[in-house]
Amino acid sequence: MITYAQIQNKLTKAVEQSRFTKTGISKEIGIKETTLEKYLYGNTKPPVYIFANLCKILNLDANDILCVAEYYENKK
């Protein structure tokens, strides 16, 4: 079972390792920085379109962030 905590962890690491600041990412997506921080560190789940835009801006593979490979590996 894939948990939201796993997805949140991967997304947070990707943001922290990117060349962008949280302020820059927030402006690019059109949300407040505090909202982005809630998605990354709080219990607020981003809407699908925000998740998709984060993946696009950060050049992330959504399947990786969503732990798809881990899911299939655990099914073996």
All heavy atoms as a GROMACS GRO file, in nm:
protein
  613
    1MET      N    1   0.084  -0.117   0.000
    1MET     CA    2   0.000   0.000   0.000
    1MET      C    3   0.089   0.124   0.000
    1MET      O    4   0.182   0.135   0.080
    1MET     CB    5  -0.090  -0.004   0.124
    1MET     CG    6  -0.174   0.119   0.146
    1MET     SD    7  -0.308   0.148   0.032
    1MET     CE    8  -0.428   0.028   0.081
    2ILE      N    9   0.062   0.214  -0.088
    2ILE     CA   10   0.133   0.342  -0.095
    2ILE      C   11   0.062   0.439  -0.002
    2ILE      O   12  -0.060   0.451  -0.006
    2ILE     CB   13   0.135   0.396  -0.238
    2ILE    CG1   14   0.207   0.299  -0.331
    2ILE    CG2   15   0.198   0.534  -0.244
    2ILE    CD1   16   0.189   0.329  -0.477
    3THR      N   17   0.139   0.510   0.079
    3THR     CA   18   0.079   0.605   0.172
    3THR      C   19   0.104   0.748   0.126
    3THR      O   20   0.199   0.775   0.050
    3THR     CB   21   0.136   0.588   0.314
    3THR    OG1   22   0.274   0.626   0.311
    3THR    CG2   23   0.120   0.446   0.364
    4TYR      N   24   0.020   0.838   0.175
    4TYR     CA   25   0.040   0.979   0.143
    4TYR      C   26   0.174   1.027   0.198
    4TYR      O   27   0.242   1.108   0.136
    4TYR     CB   28  -0.075   1.064   0.197
    4TYR     CG   29  -0.053   1.210   0.169
    4TYR    CD1   30  -0.060   1.258   0.038
    4TYR    CD2   31  -0.020   1.299   0.269
    4TYR    CE1   32  -0.035   1.391   0.010
    4TYR    CE2   33   0.004   1.432   0.242
    4TYR     CZ   34  -0.003   1.477   0.112
    4TYR     OH   35   0.022   1.608   0.084
    5ALA      N   36   0.215   0.975   0.312
    5ALA     CA   37   0.342   1.016   0.373
    5ALA      C   38   0.459   0.985   0.279
    5ALA      O   39   0.553   1.065   0.268
    5ALA     CB   40   0.361   0.946   0.507
    6GLN      N   41   0.456   0.872   0.210
    6GLN     CA   42   0.562   0.837   0.114
    6GLN      C   43   0.565   0.937  -0.001
    6GLN      O   44   0.673   0.981  -0.042
    6GLN     CB   45   0.539   0.697   0.058
    6GLN     CG   46   0.562   0.584   0.156
    6GLN     CD   47   0.518   0.452   0.097
    6GLN    OE1   48   0.398   0.430   0.075
    6GLN    NE2   49   0.614   0.366   0.071
    7ILE      N   50   0.449   0.969  -0.053
    7ILE     CA   51   0.440   1.063  -0.165
    7ILE      C   52   0.487   1.201  -0.120
    7ILE      O   53   0.566   1.267  -0.188
    7ILE     CB   54   0.296   1.070  -0.219
    7ILE    CG1   55   0.257   0.934  -0.279
    7ILE    CG2   56   0.280   1.181  -0.321
    7ILE    CD1   57   0.110   0.918  -0.307
    8GLN      N   58   0.440   1.243  -0.004
    8GLN     CA   59   0.478   1.374   0.050
    8GLN      C   60   0.629   1.381   0.072
    8GLN      O   61   0.693   1.482   0.039
    8GLN     CB   62   0.403   1.397   0.180
    8GLN     CG   63   0.426   1.533   0.243
    8GLN     CD   64   0.352   1.547   0.374
    8GLN    OE1   65   0.336   1.450   0.448
    8GLN    NE2   66   0.305   1.666   0.401
    9ASN      N   67   0.687   1.274   0.121
    9ASN     CA   68   0.831   1.269   0.146
    9ASN      C   69   0.909   1.286   0.015
    9ASN      O   70   1.004   1.363   0.007
    9ASN     CB   71   0.867   1.138   0.216
    9ASN     CG   72   1.011   1.131   0.259
    9ASN    OD1   73   1.093   1.212   0.222
    9ASN    ND2   74   1.043   1.031   0.338
   10LYS      N   75   0.869   1.213  -0.088
   10LYS     CA   76   0.939   1.222  -0.217
   10LYS      C   77   0.924   1.361  -0.278
   10LYS      O   78   1.020   1.417  -0.332
   10LYS     CB   79   0.887   1.117  -0.314
   10LYS     CG   80   0.942   0.980  -0.288
   10LYS     CD   81   0.913   0.889  -0.405
   10LYS     CE   82   0.994   0.763  -0.390
   10LYS     NZ   83   1.022   0.700  -0.516
   11LEU      N   84   0.805   1.416  -0.269
   11LEU     CA   85   0.782   1.549  -0.324
   11LEU      C   86   0.863   1.654  -0.249
   11LEU      O   87   0.925   1.742  -0.310
   11LEU     CB   88   0.633   1.582  -0.319
   11LEU     CG   89   0.588   1.708  -0.390
   11LEU    CD1   90   0.625   1.703  -0.537
   11LEU    CD2   91   0.438   1.726  -0.374
   12THR      N   92   0.867   1.643  -0.118
   12THR     CA   93   0.944   1.738  -0.036
   12THR      C   94   1.092   1.731  -0.069
   12THR      O   95   1.157   1.834  -0.088
   12THR     CB   96   0.921   1.709   0.114
   12THR    OG1   97   0.781   1.724   0.143
   12THR    CG2   98   1.000   1.804   0.200
   13LYS      N   99   1.146   1.610  -0.080
   13LYS     CA  100   1.288   1.594  -0.116
   13LYS      C  101   1.316   1.654  -0.254
   13LYS      O  102   1.419   1.718  -0.275
   13LYS     CB  103   1.328   1.448  -0.112
   13LYS     CG  104   1.347   1.395   0.026
   13LYS     CD  105   1.391   1.249   0.023
   13LYS     CE  106   1.406   1.195   0.164
   13LYS     NZ  107   1.441   1.053   0.166
   14ALA      N  108   1.225   1.632  -0.348
   14ALA     CA  109   1.245   1.684  -0.483
   14ALA      C  110   1.248   1.837  -0.482
   14ALA      O  111   1.332   1.898  -0.551
   14ALA     CB  112   1.134   1.634  -0.575
   15VAL      N  113   1.161   1.898  -0.406
   15VAL     CA  114   1.159   2.044  -0.397
   15VAL      C  115   1.288   2.094  -0.331
   15VAL      O  116   1.351   2.188  -0.379
   15VAL     CB  117   1.034   2.093  -0.320
   15VAL    CG1  118   1.046   2.241  -0.285
   15VAL    CG2  119   0.908   2.068  -0.401
   16GLU      N  120   1.328   2.031  -0.223
   16GLU     CA  121   1.448   2.074  -0.151
   16GLU      C  122   1.575   2.056  -0.234
   16GLU      O  123   1.669   2.133  -0.220
   16GLU     CB  124   1.460   1.998  -0.019
   16GLU     CG  125   1.353   2.040   0.081
   16GLU     CD  126   1.350   1.954   0.206
   16GLU    OE1  127   1.418   1.849   0.212
   16GLU    OE2  128   1.277   1.992   0.300
   17GLN      N  129   1.578   1.957  -0.321
   17GLN     CA  130   1.696   1.931  -0.404
   17GLN      C  131   1.694   2.007  -0.537
   17GLN      O  132   1.791   2.001  -0.612
   17GLN     CB  133   1.709   1.781  -0.429
   17GLN     CG  134   1.741   1.703  -0.303
   17GLN     CD  135   1.739   1.553  -0.325
   17GLN    OE1  136   1.703   1.504  -0.431
   17GLN    NE2  137   1.777   1.479  -0.221
   18SER      N  138   1.585   2.076  -0.564
   18SER     CA  139   1.574   2.147  -0.692
   18SER      C  140   1.654   2.276  -0.687
   18SER      O  141   1.699   2.320  -0.582
   18SER     CB  142   1.427   2.178  -0.722
   18SER     OG  143   1.382   2.287  -0.644
   19ARG      N  144   1.668   2.337  -0.801
   19ARG     CA  145   1.740   2.464  -0.811
   19ARG      C  146   1.648   2.581  -0.781
   19ARG      O  147   1.689   2.696  -0.784
   19ARG     CB  148   1.802   2.479  -0.949
   19ARG     CG  149   1.701   2.477  -1.062
   19ARG     CD  150   1.771   2.486  -1.198
   19ARG     NE  151   1.677   2.471  -1.305
   19ARG     CZ  152   1.612   2.572  -1.363
   19ARG    NH1  153   1.633   2.694  -1.324
   19ARG    NH2  154   1.527   2.550  -1.462
   20PHE      N  155   1.522   2.553  -0.752
   20PHE     CA  156   1.423   2.656  -0.726
   20PHE      C  157   1.404   2.679  -0.576
   20PHE      O  158   1.420   2.587  -0.496
   20PHE     CB  159   1.286   2.616  -0.784
   20PHE     CG  160   1.288   2.596  -0.933
   20PHE    CD1  161   1.291   2.469  -0.986
   20PHE    CD2  162   1.287   2.704  -1.019
   20PHE    CE1  163   1.291   2.448  -1.123
   20PHE    CE2  164   1.288   2.686  -1.156
   20PHE     CZ  165   1.290   2.557  -1.208
   21THR      N  166   1.366   2.801  -0.543
   21THR     CA  167   1.326   2.830  -0.405
   21THR      C  168   1.177   2.800  -0.391
   21THR      O  169   1.104   2.794  -0.492
   21THR     CB  170   1.348   2.978  -0.369
   21THR    OG1  171   1.264   3.059  -0.452
   21THR    CG2  172   1.494   3.018  -0.388
   22LYS      N  173   1.133   2.781  -0.269
   22LYS     CA  174   0.989   2.760  -0.247
   22LYS      C  175   0.910   2.884  -0.292
   22LYS      O  176   0.800   2.870  -0.344
   22LYS     CB  177   0.962   2.726  -0.102
   22LYS     CG  178   1.004   2.584  -0.068
   22LYS     CD  179   0.971   2.550   0.074
   22LYS     CE  180   1.088   2.590   0.158
   22LYS     NZ  181   1.081   2.554   0.297
   23THR      N  182   0.970   3.001  -0.275
   23THR     CA  183   0.904   3.124  -0.320
   23THR      C  184   0.888   3.123  -0.472
   23THR      O  185   0.780   3.154  -0.523
   23THR     CB  186   0.986   3.248  -0.277
   23THR    OG1  187   1.001   3.247  -0.135
   23THR    CG2  188   0.919   3.377  -0.320
   24GLY      N  189   0.992   3.084  -0.542
   24GLY     CA  190   0.986   3.078  -0.688
   24GLY      C  191   0.887   2.976  -0.739
   24GLY      O  192   0.811   3.002  -0.833
   25ILE      N  193   0.886   2.860  -0.675
   25ILE     CA  194   0.790   2.756  -0.714
   25ILE      C  195   0.648   2.804  -0.691
   25ILE      O  196   0.561   2.788  -0.776
   25ILE     CB  197   0.817   2.626  -0.636
   25ILE    CG1  198   0.952   2.566  -0.676
   25ILE    CG2  199   0.705   2.524  -0.658
   25ILE    CD1  200   1.000   2.455  -0.585
   26SER      N  201   0.626   2.864  -0.576
   26SER     CA  202   0.492   2.914  -0.542
   26SER      C  203   0.443   3.016  -0.643
   26SER      O  204   0.328   3.010  -0.688
   26SER     CB  205   0.492   2.977  -0.402
   26SER     OG  206   0.532   2.884  -0.307
   27LYS      N  207   0.531   3.110  -0.678
   27LYS     CA  208   0.493   3.213  -0.776
   27LYS      C  209   0.462   3.150  -0.911
   27LYS      O  210   0.368   3.190  -0.980
   27LYS     CB  211   0.604   3.317  -0.789
   27LYS     CG  212   0.610   3.412  -0.673
   27LYS     CD  213   0.720   3.516  -0.694
   27LYS     CE  214   0.727   3.608  -0.573
   27LYS     NZ  215   0.834   3.708  -0.588
   28GLU      N  216   0.545   3.054  -0.951
   28GLU     CA  217   0.525   2.988  -1.081
   28GLU      C  218   0.390   2.917  -1.088
   28GLU      O  219   0.324   2.918  -1.191
   28GLU     CB  220   0.639   2.889  -1.106
   28GLU     CG  221   0.641   2.828  -1.241
   28GLU     CD  222   0.685   2.924  -1.351
   28GLU    OE1  223   0.760   3.020  -1.324
   28GLU    OE2  224   0.645   2.900  -1.467
   29ILE      N  225   0.351   2.855  -0.979
   29ILE     CA  226   0.225   2.780  -0.976
   29ILE      C  227   0.106   2.871  -0.949
   29ILE      O  228  -0.007   2.840  -0.985
   29ILE     CB  229   0.232   2.668  -0.869
   29ILE    CG1  230   0.337   2.566  -0.909
   29ILE    CG2  231   0.098   2.598  -0.852
   29ILE    CD1  232   0.361   2.460  -0.805
   30GLY      N  233   0.132   2.984  -0.884
   30GLY     CA  234   0.024   3.077  -0.853
   30GLY      C  235  -0.042   3.050  -0.718
   30GLY      O  236  -0.163   3.068  -0.702
   31ILE      N  237   0.039   3.003  -0.622
   31ILE     CA  238  -0.011   2.980  -0.487
   31ILE      C  239   0.080   3.052  -0.388
   31ILE      O  240   0.189   3.093  -0.422
   31ILE     CB  241  -0.018   2.829  -0.452
   31ILE    CG1  242   0.122   2.765  -0.459
   31ILE    CG2  243  -0.116   2.756  -0.542
   31ILE    CD1  244   0.128   2.620  -0.412
   32LYS      N  245   0.031   3.066  -0.266
   32LYS     CA  246   0.112   3.127  -0.161
   32LYS      C  247   0.219   3.027  -0.116
   32LYS      O  248   0.197   2.907  -0.118
   32LYS     CB  249   0.026   3.165  -0.042
   32LYS     CG  250  -0.075   3.273  -0.073
   32LYS     CD  251  -0.157   3.304   0.049
   32LYS     CE  252  -0.260   3.411   0.016
   32LYS     NZ  253  -0.346   3.440   0.132
   33GLU      N  254   0.332   3.081  -0.072
   33GLU     CA  255   0.439   2.995  -0.023
   33GLU      C  256   0.392   2.914   0.098
   33GLU      O  257   0.429   2.797   0.113
   33GLU     CB  258   0.563   3.077   0.014
   33GLU     CG  259   0.682   2.992   0.051
   33GLU     CD  260   0.808   3.072   0.074
   33GLU    OE1  261   0.812   3.192   0.039
   33GLU    OE2  262   0.904   3.013   0.126
   34THR      N  263   0.309   2.973   0.181
   34THR     CA  264   0.258   2.900   0.298
   34THR      C  265   0.171   2.782   0.255
   34THR      O  266   0.172   2.678   0.320
   34THR     CB  267   0.177   2.992   0.391
   34THR    OG1  268   0.074   3.057   0.317
   34THR    CG2  269   0.266   3.096   0.458
   35THR      N  270   0.102   2.797   0.144
   35THR     CA  271   0.021   2.686   0.091
   35THR      C  272   0.112   2.574   0.044
   35THR      O  273   0.086   2.457   0.073
   35THR     CB  274  -0.070   2.735  -0.023
   35THR    OG1  275  -0.154   2.840   0.026
   35THR    CG2  276  -0.156   2.622  -0.078
   36LEU      N  277   0.218   2.609  -0.028
   36LEU     CA  278   0.314   2.508  -0.072
   36LEU      C  279   0.373   2.435   0.047
   36LEU      O  280   0.385   2.312   0.046
   36LEU     CB  281   0.426   2.572  -0.156
   36LEU     CG  282   0.536   2.477  -0.202
   36LEU    CD1  283   0.481   2.369  -0.294
   36LEU    CD2  284   0.648   2.556  -0.270
   37GLU      N  285   0.408   2.509   0.151
   37GLU     CA  286   0.465   2.446   0.270
   37GLU      C  287   0.366   2.352   0.337
   37GLU      O  288   0.405   2.247   0.388
   37GLU     CB  289   0.514   2.553   0.367
   37GLU     CG  290   0.639   2.621   0.315
   37GLU     CD  291   0.687   2.735   0.402
   37GLU    OE1  292   0.613   2.781   0.491
   37GLU    OE2  293   0.801   2.778   0.380
   38LYS      N  294   0.238   2.384   0.333
   38LYS     CA  295   0.137   2.292   0.387
   38LYS      C  296   0.133   2.163   0.306
   38LYS      O  297   0.114   2.055   0.362
   38LYS     CB  298  -0.001   2.358   0.388
   38LYS     CG  299  -0.017   2.465   0.493
   38LYS     CD  300  -0.154   2.528   0.485
   38LYS     CE  301  -0.164   2.644   0.582
   38LYS     NZ  302  -0.295   2.710   0.571
   39TYR      N  303   0.151   2.173   0.175
   39TYR     CA  304   0.154   2.053   0.091
   39TYR      C  305   0.278   1.969   0.122
   39TYR      O  306   0.272   1.847   0.118
   39TYR     CB  307   0.155   2.089  -0.058
   39TYR     CG  308   0.031   2.160  -0.108
   39TYR    CD1  309   0.039   2.248  -0.214
   39TYR    CD2  310  -0.093   2.139  -0.050
   39TYR    CE1  311  -0.073   2.313  -0.263
   39TYR    CE2  312  -0.205   2.205  -0.097
   39TYR     CZ  313  -0.195   2.292  -0.203
   39TYR     OH  314  -0.305   2.357  -0.250
   40LEU      N  315   0.388   2.036   0.149
   40LEU     CA  316   0.514   1.965   0.170
   40LEU      C  317   0.533   1.914   0.312
   40LEU      O  318   0.590   1.808   0.333
   40LEU     CB  319   0.632   2.056   0.134
   40LEU     CG  320   0.638   2.107  -0.010
   40LEU    CD1  321   0.754   2.201  -0.027
   40LEU    CD2  322   0.645   1.991  -0.108
   41TYR      N  323   0.488   1.989   0.410
   41TYR     CA  324   0.519   1.957   0.550
   41TYR      C  325   0.396   1.935   0.637
   41TYR      O  326   0.410   1.891   0.750
   41TYR     CB  327   0.605   2.067   0.612
   41TYR     CG  328   0.726   2.102   0.529
   41TYR    CD1  329   0.737   2.225   0.468
   41TYR    CD2  330   0.828   2.009   0.511
   41TYR    CE1  331   0.849   2.257   0.391
   41TYR    CE2  332   0.938   2.040   0.434
   41TYR     CZ  333   0.948   2.165   0.374
   41TYR     OH  334   1.058   2.194   0.298
   42GLY      N  335   0.280   1.966   0.586
   42GLY     CA  336   0.159   1.954   0.666
   42GLY      C  337   0.074   1.837   0.623
   42GLY      O  338   0.121   1.745   0.556
   43ASN      N  339  -0.049   1.841   0.662
   43ASN     CA  340  -0.141   1.734   0.628
   43ASN      C  341  -0.235   1.772   0.514
   43ASN      O  342  -0.336   1.706   0.493
   43ASN     CB  343  -0.223   1.695   0.752
   43ASN     CG  344  -0.138   1.627   0.855
   43ASN    OD1  345  -0.045   1.554   0.822
   43ASN    ND2  346  -0.165   1.653   0.981
   44THR      N  347  -0.200   1.876   0.441
   44THR     CA  348  -0.283   1.921   0.330
   44THR      C  349  -0.235   1.856   0.202
   44THR      O  350  -0.116   1.859   0.170
   44THR     CB  351  -0.275   2.074   0.316
   44THR    OG1  352  -0.312   2.133   0.440
   44THR    CG2  353  -0.368   2.124   0.207
   45LYS      N  354  -0.326   1.795   0.130
   45LYS     CA  355  -0.291   1.729   0.004
   45LYS      C  356  -0.314   1.827  -0.112
   45LYS      O  357  -0.417   1.891  -0.119
   45LYS     CB  358  -0.377   1.605  -0.015
   45LYS     CG  359  -0.350   1.499   0.091
   45LYS     CD  360  -0.455   1.389   0.087
   45LYS     CE  361  -0.433   1.287   0.195
   45LYS     NZ  362  -0.455   1.336   0.331
   46PRO      N  363  -0.217   1.837  -0.203
   46PRO     CA  364  -0.235   1.928  -0.316
   46PRO      C  365  -0.338   1.874  -0.414
   46PRO      O  366  -0.346   1.753  -0.435
   46PRO     CB  367  -0.096   1.935  -0.380
   46PRO     CG  368  -0.031   1.807  -0.342
   46PRO     CD  369  -0.087   1.770  -0.208
   47PRO      N  370  -0.415   1.964  -0.474
   47PRO     CA  371  -0.504   1.919  -0.582
   47PRO      C  372  -0.421   1.859  -0.696
   47PRO      O  373  -0.302   1.890  -0.710
   47PRO     CB  374  -0.573   2.048  -0.627
   47PRO     CG  375  -0.549   2.148  -0.520
   47PRO     CD  376  -0.424   2.106  -0.449
   48VAL      N  377  -0.483   1.778  -0.776
   48VAL     CA  378  -0.412   1.710  -0.884
   48VAL      C  379  -0.344   1.810  -0.977
   48VAL      O  380  -0.230   1.787  -1.019
   48VAL     CB  381  -0.508   1.618  -0.963
   48VAL    CG1  382  -0.442   1.561  -1.087
   48VAL    CG2  383  -0.560   1.507  -0.875
   49TYR      N  384  -0.409   1.920  -1.009
   49TYR     CA  385  -0.347   2.015  -1.102
   49TYR      C  386  -0.223   2.080  -1.040
   49TYR      O  387  -0.127   2.110  -1.111
   49TYR     CB  388  -0.448   2.120  -1.150
   49TYR     CG  389  -0.485   2.226  -1.050
   49TYR    CD1  390  -0.421   2.350  -1.050
   49TYR    CD2  391  -0.584   2.204  -0.954
   49TYR    CE1  392  -0.453   2.448  -0.959
   49TYR    CE2  393  -0.618   2.302  -0.863
   49TYR     CZ  394  -0.552   2.423  -0.865
   49TYR     OH  395  -0.586   2.520  -0.774
   50ILE      N  396  -0.221   2.101  -0.909
   50ILE     CA  397  -0.102   2.154  -0.843
   50ILE      C  398   0.009   2.049  -0.846
   50ILE      O  399   0.124   2.079  -0.877
   50ILE     CB  400  -0.132   2.196  -0.698
   50ILE    CG1  401  -0.231   2.312  -0.694
   50ILE    CG2  402  -0.002   2.232  -0.623
   50ILE    CD1  403  -0.180   2.444  -0.744
   51PHE      N  404  -0.026   1.925  -0.815
   51PHE     CA  405   0.072   1.816  -0.822
   51PHE      C  406   0.131   1.807  -0.962
   51PHE      O  407   0.253   1.796  -0.980
   51PHE     CB  408   0.007   1.684  -0.781
   51PHE     CG  409   0.099   1.567  -0.795
   51PHE    CD1  410   0.199   1.544  -0.702
   51PHE    CD2  411   0.086   1.480  -0.902
   51PHE    CE1  412   0.285   1.436  -0.715
   51PHE    CE2  413   0.171   1.372  -0.917
   51PHE     CZ  414   0.271   1.350  -0.823
   52ALA      N  415   0.045   1.812  -1.064
   52ALA     CA  416   0.092   1.803  -1.203
   52ALA      C  417   0.185   1.919  -1.236
   52ALA      O  418   0.289   1.901  -1.301
   52ALA     CB  419  -0.027   1.801  -1.299
   53ASN      N  420   0.151   2.039  -1.192
   53ASN     CA  421   0.236   2.155  -1.218
   53ASN      C  422   0.368   2.147  -1.143
   53ASN      O  423   0.472   2.189  -1.195
   53ASN     CB  424   0.162   2.285  -1.184
   53ASN     CG  425   0.063   2.322  -1.292
   53ASN    OD1  426   0.096   2.323  -1.409
   53ASN    ND2  427  -0.060   2.350  -1.253
   54LEU      N  428   0.368   2.095  -1.021
   54LEU     CA  429   0.493   2.074  -0.949
   54LEU      C  430   0.584   1.978  -1.026
   54LEU      O  431   0.704   2.003  -1.042
   54LEU     CB  432   0.467   2.019  -0.808
   54LEU     CG  433   0.420   2.119  -0.704
   54LEU    CD1  434   0.374   2.046  -0.578
   54LEU    CD2  435   0.532   2.216  -0.671
   55CYS      N  436   0.526   1.870  -1.075
   55CYS     CA  437   0.605   1.774  -1.153
   55CYS      C  438   0.661   1.839  -1.279
   55CYS      O  439   0.778   1.818  -1.313
   55CYS     CB  440   0.519   1.652  -1.189
   55CYS     SG  441   0.484   1.545  -1.049
   56LYS      N  442   0.581   1.921  -1.343
   56LYS     CA  443   0.625   1.988  -1.466
   56LYS      C  444   0.737   2.087  -1.438
   56LYS      O  445   0.842   2.084  -1.503
   56LYS     CB  446   0.507   2.060  -1.531
   56LYS     CG  447   0.542   2.130  -1.659
   56LYS     CD  448   0.421   2.199  -1.718
   56LYS     CE  449   0.460   2.276  -1.844
   56LYS     NZ  450   0.348   2.350  -1.898
   57ILE      N  451   0.718   2.173  -1.339
   57ILE     CA  452   0.816   2.275  -1.307
   57ILE      C  453   0.949   2.213  -1.262
   57ILE      O  454   1.056   2.259  -1.299
   57ILE     CB  455   0.762   2.369  -1.198
   57ILE    CG1  456   0.650   2.455  -1.256
   57ILE    CG2  457   0.871   2.457  -1.138
   57ILE    CD1  458   0.567   2.528  -1.151
   58LEU      N  459   0.938   2.108  -1.182
   58LEU     CA  460   1.058   2.045  -1.126
   58LEU      C  461   1.113   1.933  -1.214
   58LEU      O  462   1.210   1.866  -1.176
   58LEU     CB  463   1.028   1.992  -0.986
   58LEU     CG  464   0.987   2.098  -0.884
   58LEU    CD1  465   0.939   2.033  -0.756
   58LEU    CD2  466   1.100   2.195  -0.858
   59ASN      N  467   1.049   1.910  -1.329
   59ASN     CA  468   1.090   1.805  -1.422
   59ASN      C  469   1.094   1.668  -1.352
   59ASN      O  470   1.193   1.596  -1.359
   59ASN     CB  471   1.225   1.838  -1.485
   59ASN     CG  472   1.253   1.754  -1.607
   59ASN    OD1  473   1.160   1.713  -1.677
   59ASN    ND2  474   1.378   1.726  -1.633
   60LEU      N  475   0.984   1.637  -1.284
   60LEU     CA  476   0.972   1.512  -1.209
   60LEU      C  477   0.885   1.413  -1.284
   60LEU      O  478   0.792   1.451  -1.354
   60LEU     CB  479   0.910   1.538  -1.072
   60LEU     CG  480   0.981   1.637  -0.982
   60LEU    CD1  481   0.896   1.665  -0.858
   60LEU    CD2  482   1.117   1.583  -0.942
   61ASP      N  483   0.913   1.287  -1.265
   61ASP     CA  484   0.829   1.180  -1.317
   61ASP      C  485   0.721   1.153  -1.212
   61ASP      O  486   0.752   1.111  -1.099
   61ASP     CB  487   0.913   1.055  -1.340
   61ASP     CG  488   0.834   0.939  -1.395
   61ASP    OD1  489   0.709   0.943  -1.394
   61ASP    OD2  490   0.897   0.841  -1.438
   62ALA      N  491   0.597   1.179  -1.246
   62ALA     CA  492   0.488   1.161  -1.150
   62ALA      C  493   0.482   1.018  -1.098
   62ALA      O  494   0.449   0.996  -0.981
   62ALA     CB  495   0.355   1.200  -1.215
   63ASN      N  496   0.515   0.920  -1.182
   63ASN     CA  497   0.514   0.781  -1.137
   63ASN      C  498   0.616   0.759  -1.025
   63ASN      O  499   0.591   0.682  -0.932
   63ASN     CB  500   0.545   0.686  -1.253
   63ASN     CG  501   0.429   0.674  -1.347
   63ASN    OD1  502   0.314   0.678  -1.307
   63ASN    ND2  503   0.459   0.660  -1.475
   64ASP      N  504   0.730   0.826  -1.034
   64ASP     CA  505   0.830   0.814  -0.928
   64ASP      C  506   0.778   0.877  -0.799
   64ASP      O  507   0.788   0.818  -0.692
   64ASP     CB  508   0.961   0.879  -0.971
   64ASP     CG  509   1.067   0.870  -0.863
   64ASP    OD1  510   1.088   0.759  -0.810
   64ASP    OD2  511   1.128   0.973  -0.831
   65ILE      N  512   0.725   0.997  -0.809
   65ILE     CA  513   0.674   1.067  -0.690
   65ILE      C  514   0.559   0.989  -0.628
   65ILE      O  515   0.544   0.983  -0.506
   65ILE     CB  516   0.631   1.210  -0.725
   65ILE    CG1  517   0.749   1.290  -0.780
   65ILE    CG2  518   0.568   1.280  -0.604
   65ILE    CD1  519   0.865   1.307  -0.685
   66LEU      N  520   0.478   0.926  -0.710
   66LEU     CA  521   0.363   0.848  -0.660
   66LEU      C  522   0.400   0.707  -0.617
   66LEU      O  523   0.314   0.626  -0.584
   66LEU     CB  524   0.253   0.842  -0.766
   66LEU     CG  525   0.186   0.976  -0.797
   66LEU    CD1  526   0.092   0.962  -0.915
   66LEU    CD2  527   0.113   1.030  -0.675
   67CYS      N  528   0.529   0.675  -0.619
   67CYS     CA  529   0.581   0.547  -0.570
   67CYS      C  530   0.527   0.426  -0.648
   67CYS      O  531   0.511   0.317  -0.592
   67CYS     CB  532   0.550   0.530  -0.421
   67CYS     SG  533   0.602   0.666  -0.316
   68VAL      N  534   0.504   0.444  -0.776
   68VAL     CA  535   0.446   0.336  -0.857
   68VAL      C  536   0.542   0.216  -0.862
   68VAL      O  537   0.500   0.102  -0.846
   68VAL     CB  538   0.411   0.387  -0.998
   68VAL    CG1  539   0.371   0.273  -1.089
   68VAL    CG2  540   0.300   0.491  -0.988
   69ALA      N  541   0.670   0.241  -0.883
   69ALA     CA  542   0.767   0.130  -0.891
   69ALA      C  543   0.772   0.052  -0.760
   69ALA      O  544   0.775  -0.071  -0.761
   69ALA     CB  545   0.906   0.183  -0.927
   70GLU      N  546   0.771   0.124  -0.648
   70GLU     CA  547   0.775   0.057  -0.517
   70GLU      C  548   0.652  -0.032  -0.498
   70GLU      O  549   0.660  -0.141  -0.444
   70GLU     CB  550   0.782   0.159  -0.403
   70GLU     CG  551   0.917   0.226  -0.390
   70GLU     CD  552   0.923   0.358  -0.465
   70GLU    OE1  553   0.844   0.381  -0.559
   70GLU    OE2  554   1.010   0.438  -0.430
   71TYR      N  555   0.540   0.016  -0.547
   71TYR     CA  556   0.415  -0.061  -0.534
   71TYR      C  557   0.430  -0.195  -0.608
   71TYR      O  558   0.399  -0.300  -0.553
   71TYR     CB  559   0.298   0.019  -0.591
   71TYR     CG  560   0.170  -0.062  -0.598
   71TYR    CD1  561   0.094  -0.085  -0.485
   71TYR    CD2  562   0.127  -0.114  -0.720
   71TYR    CE1  563  -0.023  -0.157  -0.492
   71TYR    CE2  564   0.010  -0.189  -0.727
   71TYR     CZ  565  -0.064  -0.211  -0.613
   71TYR     OH  566  -0.178  -0.284  -0.620
   72TYR      N  567   0.478  -0.188  -0.731
   72TYR     CA  568   0.491  -0.312  -0.810
   72TYR      C  569   0.600  -0.403  -0.756
   72TYR      O  570   0.588  -0.525  -0.764
   72TYR     CB  571   0.510  -0.281  -0.959
   72TYR     CG  572   0.381  -0.235  -1.023
   72TYR    CD1  573   0.364  -0.104  -1.064
   72TYR    CD2  574   0.274  -0.322  -1.035
   72TYR    CE1  575   0.244  -0.062  -1.120
   72TYR    CE2  576   0.154  -0.281  -1.090
   72TYR     CZ  577   0.139  -0.150  -1.133
   72TYR     OH  578   0.021  -0.109  -1.186
   73GLU      N  579   0.706  -0.346  -0.703
   73GLU     CA  580   0.811  -0.428  -0.644
   73GLU      C  581   0.759  -0.503  -0.519
   73GLU      O  582   0.796  -0.617  -0.496
   73GLU     CB  583   0.932  -0.342  -0.606
   73GLU     CG  584   1.013  -0.300  -0.724
   73GLU     CD  585   1.130  -0.212  -0.687
   73GLU    OE1  586   1.168  -0.208  -0.568
   73GLU    OE2  587   1.185  -0.148  -0.778
   74ASN      N  588   0.676  -0.438  -0.444
   74ASN     CA  589   0.620  -0.501  -0.324
   74ASN      C  590   0.516  -0.607  -0.358
   74ASN      O  591   0.487  -0.694  -0.274
   74ASN     CB  592   0.559  -0.396  -0.231
   74ASN     CG  593   0.664  -0.308  -0.167
   74ASN    OD1  594   0.777  -0.350  -0.148
   74ASN    ND2  595   0.627  -0.186  -0.135
   75LYS      N  596   0.461  -0.603  -0.478
   75LYS     CA  597   0.360  -0.701  -0.521
   75LYS      C  598   0.425  -0.833  -0.560
   75LYS      O  599   0.358  -0.934  -0.569
   75LYS     CB  600   0.279  -0.646  -0.639
   75LYS     CG  601   0.195  -0.526  -0.608
   75LYS     CD  602   0.075  -0.559  -0.526
   75LYS     CE  603  -0.037  -0.603  -0.616
   75LYS     NZ  604  -0.159  -0.631  -0.546
   76LYS      N  605   0.557  -0.832  -0.586
   76LYS     CA  606   0.626  -0.954  -0.630
   76LYS      C  607   0.643  -1.052  -0.518
   76LYS      O  608   0.654  -1.028  -0.406
   76LYS     CB  609   0.762  -0.920  -0.690
   76LYS     CG  610   0.750  -0.842  -0.819
   76LYS     CD  611   0.889  -0.811  -0.871
   76LYS     CE  612   0.878  -0.731  -1.001
   76LYS     NZ  613   1.007  -0.696  -1.054
   0.00000   0.00000   0.00000
